[in-house]
Amino acid sequence: MTMFGESGSGPRTPRSMWTFLSTFGFVMLCGIVGPIFLVAYFLIDEPGIEWMLWTGLGITILDIALGIGLGLMSSSGNQRSSRLRATGRAAIADITSIQQTNVEINDQPLMKLGLHIHGDDIVSFDVEKRTVVPVYQQALLHGRRLAVLVDPATNEFEIDWQGTALLSGSVPAQFTSAEDGRTYDITGQFEPLSKILAILQQHGISTAGSIDLRSNPAARDEVMSVVQSYMGGGDEKKLPRERSIGERLADLEDLKVRGAITDAEYAEARGRILGSI
């Protein structure tokens, strides 16, 4: 985990408003046929073209209604996401099942995941979620655990893919202590990283990109306490046994048999595993 500073301050247009305007504008652009009929009606001075007026009005009104509806839906989704990131609890979702739906959205597969969600201050619950999982993120499903943000009052949740990448070891987790000048590497170590994700969430710190905790002493002290406790204050705690090549290949074969990955994805992942020997 690398470092980043505080972002600049100043008035900003809410993200939900940008989402609404962009969605509305896109729909109106796609539905430009209606305004074209209206312009043509007023420019062409010919009898018998009243149909262009009514057709143009109908299409334009439909476009506006559709644009407002889709814009509000997109804006509502962003507001929900922002609320969960601001007030939700960091938790873990154990993947109990993975199913293909044979549906693609923007050329990305829609998958059905069975999840068992649990964490501190959260009553454990099971749920099925249909979600688009881009091809480049599907490797994160192999670990069978996802980082999620949960509203304990309603059980609303969303998958934190950046946090999941951190837990899985797909991104490095290295912490440099200003006190002793040492760099602690806990990449892929689930126990301390899950605690660190909860701390970052409590302090409203994003896991995207690099993280500089020097500007937040309270969060820095809590994180370094977890890191140093796990590393035994300098003597590394015994790390979990790394899975063998055979075990990784067996898990991959299981995903293929259950239809969780395609033949092409299977071949690509198998090649990466064998290439790591």
Residue pairs with C-beta under 8 A, 6 or more apart in sequence:
1 166
1 171
1 172
1 173
1 174
1 175
1 207
1 210
1 211
2 172
2 174
2 209
2 210
2 211
3 210
3 211
3 212
3 213
3 214
4 209
4 210
4 211
4 212
5 212
5 215
6 215
15 78
15 82
16 75
16 76
16 78
16 79
16 82
17 75
19 71
19 74
19 75
19 77
19 78
20 71
20 72
20 74
20 75
21 71
23 67
23 70
23 71
23 74
23 75
24 67
24 68
24 70
24 71
25 67
26 67
27 63
27 66
27 67
27 70
27 71
28 63
28 64
28 67
30 63
31 59
31 60
31 62
31 63
31 66
31 67
33 59
34 55
34 56
34 57
34 58
34 59
34 60
34 61
34 62
34 63
35 56
35 60
36 56
37 52
37 53
37 55
37 56
37 59
38 52
38 53
38 56
38 57
38 60
40 49
40 52
40 56
41 49
41 50
41 52
41 53
41 56
44 52
80 156
80 158
81 158
83 151
84 149
84 150
84 151
84 156
84 157
84 158
85 149
85 201
85 204
85 206
86 204
87 151
88 149
88 150
88 151
88 157
88 158
88 201
89 119
89 120
89 121
89 122
89 149
89 150
89 151
89 152
89 198
89 201
90 119
90 147
90 148
90 149
90 160
90 163
90 194
90 197
90 198
90 200
90 201
90 202
91 117
91 118
91 119
91 120
91 122
91 147
91 148
91 149
91 150
91 157
92 117
92 118
92 119
92 145
92 146
92 147
92 148
92 194
93 115
93 116
93 117
93 145
93 146
93 147
93 148
93 157
93 159
94 115
94 116
94 117
94 118
94 144
94 145
95 113
95 114
95 115
95 141
95 144
95 145
95 146
96 114
96 115
96 116
96 126
97 112
97 113
97 114
97 128
98 111
98 112
98 113
98 114
98 141
98 255
98 258
98 260
99 111
99 112
99 113
99 114
99 258
99 259
99 260
100 109
100 111
100 112
100 259
100 260
101 109
101 110
101 111
101 112
101 130
103 109
103 110
104 110
105 132
106 132
108 132
108 133
108 134
108 135
109 132
109 133
109 135
109 138
110 130
110 131
110 132
111 130
111 131
111 132
111 133
111 260
112 128
112 129
112 130
113 128
113 129
113 130
113 131
113 141
114 126
114 127
114 128
115 126
115 127
115 128
115 129
115 146
115 148
116 124
116 125
116 126
117 124
117 125
117 126
117 127
117 148
117 150
117 155
117 157
118 124
119 150
119 198
120 198
121 152
122 150
122 152
123 152
125 155
127 155
127 157
129 159
131 159
133 141
135 265
137 161
138 261
138 265
139 170
139 269
140 146
140 161
140 164
140 165
140 168
140 170
141 255
141 260
142 168
142 251
142 252
142 255
142 269
143 164
143 167
143 168
145 164
145 167
145 168
145 190
146 159
146 160
146 164
147 159
147 160
147 161
147 162
147 163
147 164
147 166
147 167
147 194
147 197
148 157
148 158
148 159
148 160
149 157
149 158
149 160
149 201
150 156
150 157
151 157
160 197
160 207
162 206
162 207
162 208
163 197
163 207
165 171
166 173
166 193
166 197
166 207
167 188
167 190
167 193
167 194
167 197
168 188
169 187
169 188
171 187
172 185
172 187
173 185
173 186
173 187
173 188
173 189
173 193
173 196
174 183
174 184
174 185
174 186
174 187
175 183
175 184
175 186
175 223
175 224
175 227
176 182
176 183
176 184
177 183
177 184
177 224
177 227
177 228
178 214
179 224
180 234
182 234
184 227
184 228
184 231
186 192
186 193
186 227
186 230
186 231
189 230
189 239
189 240
190 240
191 230
192 226
192 227
192 229
192 230
195 226
196 223
196 226
196 227
197 207
199 219
199 222
199 223
199 226
200 206
200 207
200 211
200 219
200 223
202 219
203 216
203 218
203 219
205 211
205 213
205 216
205 219
213 219
213 220
213 223
214 220
228 234
230 237
231 237
243 251
245 273
245 274
245 276
245 277
248 273
249 270
249 273
252 261
252 266
252 269
252 270
252 273
255 261
255 266
256 263
256 266
261 269
